[in-house]
Amino acid sequence: ISGFFEGKDPLKVSKTGINEIYNISRIMRPSSMARQFVGTVKEILGTASVAVAGLMAGRRVTKKKISECKFLFLGAGEAAIGIADLCVRAMQTEGTSVQDARDRIWMMDIDGLLAKGRAEGHLEGHKEYYAKEHASSRSLLDLVNEVKPNILIGASACAGAFTPEILSKMGEYNDRPFIFALSNPTDRAECTAQQAYENTQGRCIFASGSPFKPVTLGGKTFYPGQGNNAYIFPGVALGVIATGIHHITEDIFLIAAEAVADFVKDEDIERGSVYPPLSKIRDCSVEIAGRVAKYAYEKGIASHYPEPSDKFKFVKAQMYDYHYDCPLPATYDWPDQISFEQPIPVSQITGDHLKK
């Protein structure tokens, strides 16, 4: 990819987003261009996948499809756009058209609501897909009151943007609102876990981009989940490398999201997390890699042949095993009786023993 940029003007850096990422995805999105370069950006696609995984796991709580929800994003940088695009793909799998899915997603950037014909701020790339026929607005609270979203996602790096009033309104409009404050580090999060739970009476489904300590409210302790893309890219990379996939499709990251969501146990959700424990990442990665391998051979995009019959056993065999066998025996034989020759007293040494 780096060679592609030589001699070019500096690429525009996203104004808002979890990180200031070069706008690679905007350049790479056209299929003709994307197929010329084998590459991806984990901050965009990995973050999108782990965010969608949290939404999928949260369906067990809300009993709603993702396509039945309305979204409001604070932040419309590449990370946020990546999440929105993968949400659209997830809604498509539930039977929703692309346009209907995009219509359910409202986004704000540094210049306000993505609205067609707004006076300030350009609508570049995929921002155009989410622009609404609506008056320009810079007030997140006003949009929360108007849109009444089920899902509020922060990817703005604007600390405290989810004010107590906004959080309270989310709790007023929803029995179980999604509050995803995905900006990091911790001091840039749109709200803390404590604020989210307190202002929704402990009813919100919370996830963050940075770790937060457990929150105790009303006698119950919540352990907020961290939407870390470390859940995603090890398994995706293992599946891609093991099968020799020559083109990484968006569906691969949707498959990864589904695998992570399926790994979440009921007890994880009960304690307040829509993600499995971080200690389970290795097992989760194997599950992702196995599903990616299965998809790759079904779609004819794998280049490793012959096709393995057991995809999960195959990817496990490609993993580095950091356990070493001990070269020493586990037990030793020890003689029952041991005799030692007694030393000869100096007074008895004659030198005869040297003649033997």
C-alpha positions as CSV (number, residue, x, y, z in Angstrom):
1,I,0.0,0.0,0.0
2,S,2.8,2.4,0.8
3,G,4.0,2.4,-2.8
4,F,0.6,3.5,-3.9
5,F,1.1,6.8,-2.0
6,E,4.5,7.7,-3.3
7,G,4.4,11.1,-5.1
8,K,0.9,11.8,-4.0
9,D,-0.3,14.8,-2.1
10,P,-0.8,14.1,1.6
11,L,-4.1,12.3,2.2
12,K,-6.8,14.1,4.1
13,V,-6.9,13.1,7.7
14,S,-10.3,12.4,9.2
15,K,-11.5,15.3,11.4
16,T,-13.3,13.0,13.8
17,G,-12.9,9.4,14.7
18,I,-11.3,7.2,17.3
19,N,-7.9,7.8,15.8
20,E,-6.6,10.2,13.1
21,I,-6.4,7.6,10.5
22,Y,-5.3,8.3,6.9
23,N,-8.3,8.0,4.7
24,I,-7.2,4.7,3.2
25,S,-10.6,3.1,3.3
26,R,-12.1,5.9,1.1
27,I,-9.5,5.2,-1.5
28,M,-9.7,1.5,-1.2
29,R,-13.5,1.1,-1.1
30,P,-14.2,0.9,-4.9
31,S,-14.1,-2.8,-5.8
32,S,-11.7,-2.3,-8.7
33,M,-9.2,-0.6,-6.5
34,A,-9.7,-2.8,-3.5
35,R,-8.8,-5.9,-5.5
36,Q,-5.5,-4.4,-6.6
37,F,-4.2,-4.1,-3.1
38,V,-4.2,-6.7,-0.4
39,G,-4.5,-4.8,2.8
40,T,-6.8,-3.6,5.5
41,V,-6.9,-1.3,8.4
42,K,-7.7,-3.0,11.7
43,E,-8.6,0.4,13.4
44,I,-11.5,0.7,10.9
45,L,-12.6,-2.9,10.1
46,G,-11.6,-4.4,13.4
47,T,-13.4,-1.7,15.4
48,A,-16.4,-2.1,13.2
49,S,-16.5,-5.8,13.6
50,V,-16.2,-5.7,17.4
51,A,-18.8,-3.0,17.7
52,V,-21.3,-5.0,15.6
53,A,-20.5,-8.1,17.8
54,G,-21.6,-6.1,20.8
55,L,-24.9,-5.2,19.1
56,M,-25.5,-8.8,18.1
57,A,-24.9,-10.0,21.6
58,G,-27.2,-7.3,22.9
59,R,-30.1,-8.6,20.8
60,R,-30.5,-11.3,23.5
61,V,-31.4,-8.5,25.9
62,T,-33.6,-6.2,23.7
63,K,-35.2,-9.1,21.8
64,K,-34.9,-6.8,18.7
65,K,-33.2,-7.3,15.4
66,I,-30.5,-4.8,14.5
67,S,-32.7,-3.8,11.5
68,E,-35.5,-2.7,14.0
69,C,-33.2,-0.2,15.7
70,K,-32.4,3.4,15.0
71,F,-28.8,4.6,15.3
72,L,-27.3,7.9,16.2
73,F,-23.5,8.3,15.8
74,L,-21.4,11.1,17.4
75,G,-18.4,11.1,15.1
76,A,-18.3,10.4,11.4
77,G,-14.7,9.6,10.8
78,E,-13.4,6.4,9.2
79,A,-13.9,4.3,12.3
80,A,-17.5,5.5,12.7
81,I,-18.2,5.1,9.0
82,G,-16.7,1.6,9.1
83,I,-19.1,0.7,12.0
84,A,-22.1,2.1,10.1
85,D,-21.2,0.3,6.9
86,L,-20.9,-3.1,8.7
87,C,-24.2,-2.4,10.6
88,V,-25.8,-1.9,7.1
89,R,-24.4,-5.3,6.0
90,A,-25.7,-6.9,9.2
91,M,-29.2,-5.4,8.5
92,Q,-29.0,-6.8,5.0
93,T,-28.6,-10.3,6.3
94,E,-31.8,-9.7,8.3
95,G,-33.7,-8.9,5.1
96,T,-33.4,-5.1,5.0
97,S,-32.5,-3.3,1.8
98,V,-29.3,-1.2,1.7
99,Q,-31.2,2.1,1.5
100,D,-33.6,1.2,4.3
101,A,-30.6,0.3,6.5
102,R,-28.8,3.5,5.8
103,D,-32.0,5.5,6.5
104,R,-31.9,4.1,10.1
105,I,-28.5,5.5,10.7
106,W,-28.0,9.2,11.7
107,M,-24.5,10.6,12.0
108,M,-22.9,13.8,13.3
109,D,-19.4,15.0,12.7
110,I,-17.5,18.1,13.8
111,D,-19.8,20.3,11.5
112,G,-23.0,18.8,12.9
113,L,-25.6,16.4,11.4
114,L,-24.8,14.8,8.1
115,A,-27.5,16.7,6.2
116,K,-27.8,17.2,2.4
117,G,-27.0,20.7,1.4
118,R,-25.6,21.8,4.8
119,A,-23.7,25.1,4.7
120,E,-20.6,23.8,6.5
121,G,-18.6,20.6,6.1
122,H,-18.1,18.5,3.0
123,L,-19.9,15.2,2.6
124,E,-17.1,13.0,1.3
125,G,-17.0,9.3,0.5
126,H,-19.5,7.2,2.4
127,K,-20.7,10.2,4.4
128,E,-23.0,10.9,1.5
129,Y,-24.8,7.6,2.1
130,Y,-25.9,8.7,5.5
131,A,-26.8,12.3,4.8
132,K,-30.4,13.1,5.6
133,E,-32.9,15.5,4.0
134,H,-33.0,17.5,7.3
135,A,-32.1,20.9,8.6
136,S,-28.6,21.3,9.8
137,S,-28.2,20.7,13.5
138,R,-25.2,20.8,15.9
139,S,-27.1,19.7,19.0
140,L,-26.8,16.1,19.9
141,L,-29.5,16.5,22.5
142,D,-32.0,17.9,20.0
143,L,-31.3,14.9,17.7
144,V,-31.7,12.4,20.5
145,N,-35.1,14.0,21.2
146,E,-36.1,14.0,17.6
147,V,-34.7,10.6,16.3
148,K,-35.2,8.8,19.6
149,P,-32.4,6.3,18.8
150,N,-32.2,2.8,20.3
151,I,-28.4,2.8,19.8
152,L,-26.1,5.7,20.7
153,I,-22.5,5.3,19.5
154,G,-19.7,7.6,20.3
155,A,-16.6,7.7,18.0
156,S,-15.7,11.4,18.4
157,A,-12.9,11.5,20.9
158,C,-15.0,14.2,22.6
159,A,-14.9,13.6,26.4
160,G,-18.2,14.0,28.2
161,A,-20.2,14.5,25.0
162,F,-22.8,12.1,26.3
163,T,-24.1,14.4,29.0
164,P,-26.4,13.2,31.9
165,E,-29.4,14.7,30.1
166,I,-28.6,12.9,26.9
167,L,-28.1,9.6,28.8
168,S,-31.3,10.2,30.7
169,K,-33.3,10.7,27.5
170,M,-31.9,7.5,26.1
171,G,-33.2,5.7,29.1
172,E,-36.5,7.5,28.8
173,Y,-37.0,6.5,25.2
174,N,-35.8,2.9,25.6
175,D,-36.2,0.1,28.1
176,R,-32.7,-1.1,27.3
177,P,-30.7,1.5,25.4
178,F,-27.4,0.8,23.8
179,I,-24.7,3.2,25.0
180,F,-21.4,2.6,23.2
181,A,-18.7,5.1,24.2
182,L,-16.0,3.8,21.9
183,S,-13.4,6.6,21.9
184,N,-10.1,6.0,23.6
185,P,-8.0,6.6,25.6
186,T,-10.2,6.6,28.7
187,D,-10.0,10.4,29.2
188,R,-11.6,10.9,25.7
189,A,-14.6,8.6,26.2
190,E,-18.0,10.2,25.6
191,C,-19.1,9.1,29.0
192,T,-17.9,6.8,31.8
193,A,-19.5,3.5,32.6
194,Q,-20.6,5.0,36.0
195,Q,-22.4,7.9,34.2
196,A,-24.1,5.6,31.7
197,Y,-25.5,3.2,34.4
198,E,-26.5,5.9,36.8
199,N,-28.4,8.0,34.3
200,T,-30.3,5.0,32.9
201,Q,-31.0,3.4,36.2
202,G,-28.7,0.5,35.4
203,R,-30.8,-0.4,32.3
204,C,-28.4,0.5,29.5
205,I,-26.3,-2.0,27.5
206,F,-22.9,-0.3,27.8
207,A,-19.6,-0.9,26.0
208,S,-16.5,1.2,25.7
209,G,-13.3,1.5,23.7
210,S,-11.3,1.8,26.9
211,P,-11.4,-0.3,30.1
212,F,-13.6,0.9,33.0
213,K,-13.8,-0.4,36.5
214,P,-16.9,-2.3,37.7
215,V,-19.8,-0.2,38.7
216,T,-22.1,-1.0,41.7
217,L,-25.6,0.4,41.5
218,G,-28.7,-0.6,43.5
219,G,-26.9,-3.6,45.0
220,K,-25.8,-5.0,41.6
221,T,-22.3,-4.8,40.2
222,F,-21.8,-4.3,36.5
223,Y,-18.7,-5.3,34.7
224,P,-18.7,-3.2,31.5
225,G,-17.3,-4.9,28.4
226,Q,-14.5,-3.3,26.3
227,G,-15.0,-3.3,22.6
228,N,-11.4,-4.0,21.8
229,N,-10.5,-5.1,18.2
230,A,-8.1,-7.6,19.8
231,Y,-11.2,-9.9,19.8
232,I,-11.2,-9.7,16.0
233,F,-8.0,-9.4,14.1
234,P,-6.0,-12.4,15.5
235,G,-8.8,-14.8,14.4
236,V,-9.3,-13.0,11.0
237,A,-5.5,-13.1,10.4
238,L,-5.3,-16.7,11.3
239,G,-8.1,-17.7,9.0
240,V,-6.8,-15.6,6.1
241,I,-3.2,-16.8,6.4
242,A,-4.1,-20.5,6.9
243,T,-6.4,-20.6,3.8
244,G,-4.5,-18.2,1.6
245,I,-7.4,-15.9,1.1
246,H,-6.6,-13.6,-1.8
247,H,-9.3,-11.0,-1.2
248,I,-10.6,-10.0,2.3
249,T,-14.3,-9.2,1.9
250,E,-16.5,-7.2,4.3
251,D,-18.5,-10.4,5.1
252,I,-15.4,-11.8,6.7
253,F,-15.6,-9.2,9.4
254,L,-19.3,-9.8,9.8
255,I,-18.5,-13.5,10.3
256,A,-16.0,-12.5,12.9
257,A,-18.6,-10.4,14.7
258,E,-21.1,-13.3,14.7
259,A,-18.4,-15.6,16.2
260,V,-17.6,-13.2,19.0
261,A,-21.3,-12.6,19.8
262,D,-21.9,-16.4,19.9
263,F,-19.0,-16.7,22.4
264,V,-20.8,-14.4,24.9
265,K,-22.4,-16.5,27.6
266,D,-25.6,-15.6,29.4
267,E,-23.6,-15.0,32.6
268,D,-21.5,-12.5,30.7
269,I,-24.6,-10.5,29.7
270,E,-26.0,-10.8,33.2
271,R,-22.9,-9.2,34.7
272,G,-23.2,-6.3,32.2
273,S,-20.8,-7.3,29.3
274,V,-21.7,-7.9,25.7
275,Y,-18.2,-9.4,25.2
276,P,-16.6,-12.6,26.4
277,P,-13.8,-12.3,29.0
278,L,-10.5,-11.2,27.6
279,S,-9.0,-14.4,28.8
280,K,-11.1,-16.2,26.2
281,I,-9.5,-14.4,23.2
282,R,-7.4,-17.4,22.1
283,D,-10.4,-19.7,22.0
284,C,-12.5,-17.0,20.4
285,S,-9.8,-16.5,17.7
286,V,-9.9,-20.2,16.8
287,E,-13.7,-20.0,16.4
288,I,-13.3,-17.0,14.1
289,A,-10.5,-18.6,12.1
290,G,-12.5,-21.8,11.6
291,R,-15.6,-19.9,10.4
292,V,-13.5,-17.7,8.1
293,A,-11.9,-20.8,6.6
294,K,-15.3,-22.4,6.0
295,Y,-16.5,-19.2,4.3
296,A,-13.3,-19.0,2.2
297,Y,-13.8,-22.5,0.7
298,E,-17.5,-22.0,0.2
299,K,-16.9,-18.8,-1.7
300,G,-13.9,-20.0,-3.7
301,I,-11.5,-17.4,-2.4
302,A,-9.1,-19.7,-0.6
303,S,-5.8,-20.6,-2.4
304,H,-4.6,-23.4,0.0
305,Y,-5.4,-26.9,-1.5
306,P,-6.4,-29.6,-0.9
307,E,-9.4,-28.3,1.0
308,P,-9.2,-29.6,4.6
309,S,-12.2,-31.6,5.7
310,D,-12.1,-30.3,9.3
311,K,-11.6,-26.5,9.1
312,F,-11.2,-26.0,12.8
313,K,-8.7,-28.7,13.3
314,F,-6.8,-27.3,10.3
315,V,-6.5,-23.8,11.6
316,K,-5.5,-25.1,15.1
317,A,-2.6,-26.9,13.4
318,Q,-1.3,-23.6,12.0
319,M,-1.1,-22.0,15.5
320,Y,2.1,-21.6,17.3
321,D,2.3,-23.9,20.3
322,Y,4.2,-22.2,23.1
323,H,4.2,-25.3,25.3
324,Y,7.5,-27.3,25.4
325,D,7.9,-30.9,26.4
326,C,10.4,-31.5,29.2
327,P,13.4,-33.6,28.0
328,L,13.9,-35.1,31.5
329,P,11.9,-38.0,32.8
330,A,9.0,-37.2,35.1
331,T,10.3,-39.6,37.8
332,Y,13.7,-41.0,38.8
333,D,14.7,-44.5,40.1
334,W,16.5,-44.2,43.4
335,P,18.4,-47.3,44.8
336,D,17.1,-48.6,48.1
337,Q,20.6,-48.9,49.7
338,I,23.6,-46.9,48.9
339,S,27.1,-47.8,50.3
340,F,30.0,-45.4,50.3
341,E,33.6,-46.4,50.9
342,Q,35.0,-45.1,54.1
343,P,37.9,-42.8,53.8
344,I,41.4,-44.1,54.8
345,P,42.8,-42.4,57.9
346,V,46.0,-40.5,57.2
347,S,47.8,-42.5,59.8
348,Q,47.2,-45.8,57.8
349,I,48.4,-44.5,54.5
350,T,51.5,-46.4,53.5
351,G,51.5,-45.8,49.8
352,D,50.7,-49.5,49.0
353,H,47.3,-48.5,47.6
354,L,49.0,-46.5,44.9
355,K,50.7,-49.7,43.7
356,K,47.5,-51.5,42.9
